[in-house]
Amino acid sequence: MKDLKYLAALTIPLSALISINTGGIWSYFTPVYAFVLIPVLEVLLPLDIQNFDQKTKEKRAVKKIFDWMLYANLPIVYGLLIYFLWSFSQTTYAFYEIIGLMLSLGIVLGTNGINVGHELGHRYGSNDRYLGKLLLLPSLYMHFYIEHNFGHHVNAATKEDPATARYNQSVYSFWITSVSRQLVKAWKIQLKLLRSADRSFFSFKNDMFWYAVLQLSYLILIFALFGLPTLMFALGAAVVGFLLLETVNYIEHYGLLRQKKPSGRYERVKEIHSWNSNHILGRIILYELTRHSDHHYISSKKYQVLDCHEDSPQMPFGYPTSMVLSLLPPLWFKIMNKRIPSSMKPV
């Protein structure tokens, strides 16, 4: 039964279903659940620093139940998306309800969509990767697959990485730099891959081109089926979804930098180059994303076997709480700057 604890991640789409079926002030139930109730519970619950022994890890790594719990998010995310869009096109909502529902759907797209898509995007099997890319589609962030796997995991905790927040950089500044630079870098990586394989821009292997086609087709389909207001609602939810991801990116590597060797190359990515959190609810609901240090240390490890490293920098709060704190830059800097190793701080 302990293996099924990750089903708690489905409480996010369940909260969104409550939001749209109840309406009114309940439209905001998902953001309140994710960023008020969960943080409060994380403060009350003890940390879980347990690591499994090697034999247990080997068994857990091949258990299909952990994969199926990820796959379940695909029909849930798309089913909820269609239901939200249909309901929005059929119902007259007050402006405050529209904002609440947009936030609720966007949170689902970010947590059960992009986050699960990220996990599947690291798998060796092409089918898993296709499913992962489909989960990125509603947030219009399919380029994340290329930049994250071929860019971020190479350049994490360096100035060359758009997804690593600088010391004293606010999350609002980071949103602008990370969103724009990741898109540009994804295209650069794609063109480099095409050149190395001696393929043309219009090659079937130009994933970035096909991502653009798929995302545009998705938006056109929404407009054709539901009209312009619903299209704008879908766009708003997509923005919430990818800004949620970028806020996670912000807290994952804030202020951490790898050192350059005398050769001019950076040291390899270690467990000290990502922030770790052992707060139990965030771990479960985000499929162990909070053990990000081990994920970067060995990116091929599945979520259910990620470890906590004692020498990883530890966040004082769970991811949901930290995301809220990041929206208050002076408070965030006061709490986090003193936790950054002095060797990584700018001179």
C-alpha positions in Angstrom: 0.0 0.0 0.0 2.9 2.3 0.6 3.7 2.2 -3.1 0.3 3.8 -3.8 1.1 7.0 -1.8 1.9 8.8 -5.0 -1.8 8.7 -5.9 -1.9 11.7 -3.6 -0.7 13.7 -6.6 -4.1 13.2 -8.1 -5.6 15.4 -5.3 -4.5 18.4 -7.4 -6.8 17.6 -10.4 -9.5 16.5 -7.9 -9.3 19.9 -6.2 -9.6 21.5 -9.7 -12.7 19.4 -10.3 -14.2 20.8 -7.1 -13.3 24.3 -8.2 -15.2 24.2 -11.5 -18.2 22.2 -10.2 -18.7 24.4 -7.2 -17.8 27.9 -8.6 -18.0 31.1 -6.7 -15.2 31.5 -4.2 -14.5 27.8 -4.5 -13.0 28.6 -7.9 -9.9 29.3 -5.9 -9.9 26.0 -4.1 -6.9 24.6 -6.1 -4.5 27.4 -5.4 -5.6 27.5 -1.8 -5.1 23.7 -1.5 -1.7 23.7 -3.2 -0.2 26.9 -1.7 -1.9 27.3 1.7 -3.2 23.9 3.0 -0.3 21.8 1.8 2.4 24.2 3.2 0.6 24.3 6.5 0.5 20.5 6.6 4.2 20.3 5.6 5.1 22.4 8.6 3.3 20.1 10.9 4.5 16.8 9.4 8.0 15.5 10.1 10.7 15.3 7.4 11.4 12.0 5.7 15.1 11.6 5.0 14.9 7.8 4.5 16.8 6.2 1.6 16.2 2.7 0.4 18.8 0.0 0.5 20.2 -1.1 -2.8 18.1 -4.3 -3.0 14.9 -2.4 -2.4 15.9 0.2 -5.0 16.4 -2.5 -7.6 12.9 -3.9 -6.9 11.2 -0.5 -6.9 13.0 0.5 -10.1 11.3 -2.2 -12.1 7.8 -2.1 -10.5 5.3 -1.2 -13.1 2.9 0.4 -10.6 5.1 3.4 -10.4 5.0 3.9 -14.2 1.3 3.4 -14.3 0.7 6.1 -11.7 2.5 8.4 -14.1 0.6 7.3 -17.1 -2.7 7.9 -15.4 -2.0 11.6 -15.5 -2.4 11.7 -19.3 -6.1 10.9 -19.5 -6.8 12.8 -16.2 -5.0 16.0 -17.5 -6.6 15.9 -20.9 -10.0 14.9 -19.5 -10.0 17.8 -17.1 -8.7 20.2 -19.7 -11.6 19.3 -22.1 -14.1 19.5 -19.2 -12.8 22.9 -18.2 -12.9 24.3 -21.7 -16.4 22.9 -22.4 -17.7 24.3 -19.1 -16.2 27.6 -19.7 -17.7 27.9 -23.2 -21.2 26.9 -21.8 -21.3 29.0 -18.7 -21.2 32.7 -17.8 -18.7 33.2 -15.0 -17.9 36.3 -13.1 -14.4 37.8 -13.7 -13.1 36.7 -10.3 -14.3 33.1 -11.1 -12.5 33.1 -14.4 -9.3 34.0 -12.7 -9.8 31.3 -10.0 -10.6 28.6 -12.6 -7.6 29.7 -14.8 -5.3 29.4 -11.8 -6.8 26.0 -10.9 -6.4 24.6 -14.4 -3.0 26.1 -14.8 -1.8 24.4 -11.6 -3.0 21.0 -12.9 -1.1 21.7 -16.2 2.0 22.5 -14.3 2.0 19.8 -11.7 0.3 16.8 -13.3 1.2 17.9 -16.8 4.7 19.5 -17.0 6.1 17.8 -13.9 5.0 14.3 -15.0 6.1 15.1 -18.6 9.5 16.0 -17.2 9.8 12.6 -15.4 8.8 10.7 -18.5 11.0 12.8 -20.7 14.1 11.3 -18.9 13.0 7.7 -19.6 14.9 5.6 -22.2 11.8 4.3 -23.8 10.5 6.4 -26.8 6.8 5.7 -25.8 7.4 7.2 -22.4 9.0 10.3 -24.0 6.1 10.7 -26.4 3.6 10.6 -23.5 5.8 13.2 -21.7 5.7 15.5 -24.6 1.9 15.2 -24.8 1.8 16.4 -21.2 3.8 19.5 -22.1 1.5 20.4 -25.0 -1.4 22.1 -23.1 1.1 24.5 -21.4 2.6 25.3 -24.9 6.0 24.2 -23.5 7.1 21.3 -25.6 10.4 22.9 -26.3 11.2 22.2 -22.6 12.0 18.6 -23.5 14.9 19.6 -25.8 16.3 22.5 -23.7 15.9 20.6 -20.4 17.5 17.3 -21.5 20.2 18.6 -23.9 20.8 22.0 -22.3 19.8 22.3 -18.6 21.3 19.0 -17.5 24.6 20.0 -19.2 24.7 23.6 -18.0 22.9 23.5 -14.7 24.3 25.7 -12.0 26.3 27.8 -14.5 25.8 31.2 -16.0 25.2 29.6 -19.3 22.0 27.9 -18.0 18.8 29.9 -18.4 17.0 27.8 -15.8 19.5 28.6 -13.0 18.5 31.7 -11.1 21.4 34.1 -10.2 22.2 35.2 -6.7 19.8 38.1 -5.7 17.8 37.6 -8.9 14.0 37.9 -8.2 11.6 35.3 -9.5 9.9 37.9 -11.6 13.1 38.8 -13.4 13.8 35.0 -13.7 10.5 34.4 -15.4 11.4 36.8 -18.2 15.0 35.6 -18.7 14.3 31.9 -18.3 11.2 31.7 -20.5 12.8 33.7 -23.4 16.3 32.2 -23.2 15.1 28.6 -22.9 13.1 29.0 -26.1 16.0 30.5 -27.9 18.4 27.8 -26.6 16.0 25.0 -27.5 16.1 26.3 -31.2 19.9 26.5 -31.1 20.2 23.0 -29.8 17.7 21.7 -32.4 19.6 23.4 -35.3 22.9 22.0 -34.0 21.4 18.5 -33.8 20.2 18.9 -37.4 23.5 20.1 -38.7 25.4 17.3 -36.9 23.1 14.8 -38.7 23.3 16.6 -42.0 19.6 17.2 -42.1 17.6 20.2 -43.4 15.4 22.6 -41.4 12.3 20.9 -42.8 13.5 17.4 -41.8 11.0 15.1 -40.1 13.6 15.1 -37.3 13.2 18.9 -36.6 11.2 18.4 -33.4 11.0 22.1 -32.6 9.2 22.7 -36.0 6.7 19.9 -35.2 6.2 21.2 -31.6 5.2 24.5 -33.1 2.8 22.9 -35.5 1.2 20.8 -32.8 0.8 23.7 -30.4 -0.6 25.9 -33.1 -3.0 23.2 -34.1 -4.1 22.7 -30.5 -4.9 26.4 -30.2 -6.7 26.5 -33.6 -8.8 23.4 -32.5 -9.8 25.1 -29.3 -10.9 28.3 -31.2 -12.8 26.2 -33.8 -14.7 24.2 -31.1 -15.2 26.7 -28.3 -14.5 30.2 -29.7 -12.2 33.1 -28.8 -13.1 33.6 -25.1 -12.3 29.9 -24.4 -9.1 30.2 -26.4 -8.0 33.1 -24.2 -8.9 31.1 -21.1 -6.7 28.2 -22.4 -3.8 30.5 -23.1 -4.1 32.0 -19.6 -4.0 28.5 -18.1 -1.0 27.6 -20.2 0.9 30.7 -18.9 0.0 29.7 -15.3 1.3 26.2 -16.1 4.7 27.2 -17.4 5.2 30.0 -14.9 4.6 27.3 -12.2 7.4 25.3 -13.8 9.7 28.3 -14.0 9.0 29.1 -10.3 10.1 25.5 -9.5 13.2 26.0 -11.7 13.9 29.2 -9.7 13.9 27.6 -6.3 15.7 24.4 -7.5 19.0 26.0 -8.3 18.8 29.6 -6.9 22.3 31.0 -6.3 24.1 27.7 -6.7 27.1 27.7 -9.1 29.6 25.1 -10.3 33.3 26.1 -10.2 35.4 26.3 -13.3 38.5 24.2 -13.5 41.9 25.6 -14.7 41.1 24.1 -18.1 38.1 26.4 -18.4 35.6 23.6 -18.1 33.1 23.4 -15.3 33.3 20.7 -12.6 30.7 18.0 -13.2 27.3 18.4 -11.7 27.2 17.1 -8.2 24.6 16.7 -5.5 25.6 20.1 -4.1 24.3 22.0 -7.1 20.6 21.7 -6.5 18.4 22.4 -3.5 16.9 19.4 -1.8 13.7 19.1 0.2 12.6 16.2 2.3 9.2 17.6 3.3 6.9 14.6 2.8 3.8 16.1 1.1 5.8 18.0 -1.5 7.8 14.8 -2.2 4.7 12.7 -2.8 2.6 15.2 -4.7 5.4 16.2 -7.0 6.7 12.6 -7.6 9.9 13.2 -5.7 10.9 16.3 -7.7 12.0 17.8 -4.4 14.9 15.4 -4.3 16.3 17.3 -7.2 19.9 17.0 -6.1 19.9 13.3 -6.8 18.0 13.8 -10.0 20.8 16.0 -11.4 23.5 13.8 -9.9 22.0 10.8 -11.8 19.3 12.0 -14.2 18.3 8.5 -15.4 17.1 7.4 -11.9 13.4 6.9 -11.6 11.5 9.1 -9.2 10.7 6.2 -6.8 14.4 5.5 -6.0 15.8 9.0 -5.7 18.0 9.5 -2.6 18.6 12.3 -0.1 22.2 13.3 0.1 23.5 14.7 3.3 25.8 17.2 1.6 23.1 18.6 -0.6 21.9 22.1 0.3 18.7 21.8 2.1 15.6 24.0 1.7 14.1 25.1 5.0 10.6 24.5 3.7 8.9 22.3 1.2 8.6 23.2 -2.5 5.0 24.6 -2.3 6.0 26.9 0.6 9.2 27.9 -1.1 7.4 28.8 -4.2 5.1 31.2 -2.3 8.1 32.7 -0.5 9.9 33.3 -3.8 7.1 35.7 -4.8 8.3 37.9 -1.9 11.9 38.6 -3.0 13.1 40.5 0.1 11.9 37.6 2.4 13.2 35.0 0.0 16.7 36.6 -0.1 16.8 36.9 3.6 16.0 33.3 4.2 18.0 31.7 1.3 21.1 33.8 0.7 22.7 32.8 4.0 22.2 29.1 3.1 24.2 29.4 -0.2 27.8 28.2 0.2 30.2 31.2 0.4 32.3 29.7 -2.4 29.3 30.0 -4.8 28.4 33.6 -4.0 29.6 36.3 -6.4 32.7 38.2 -5.2 
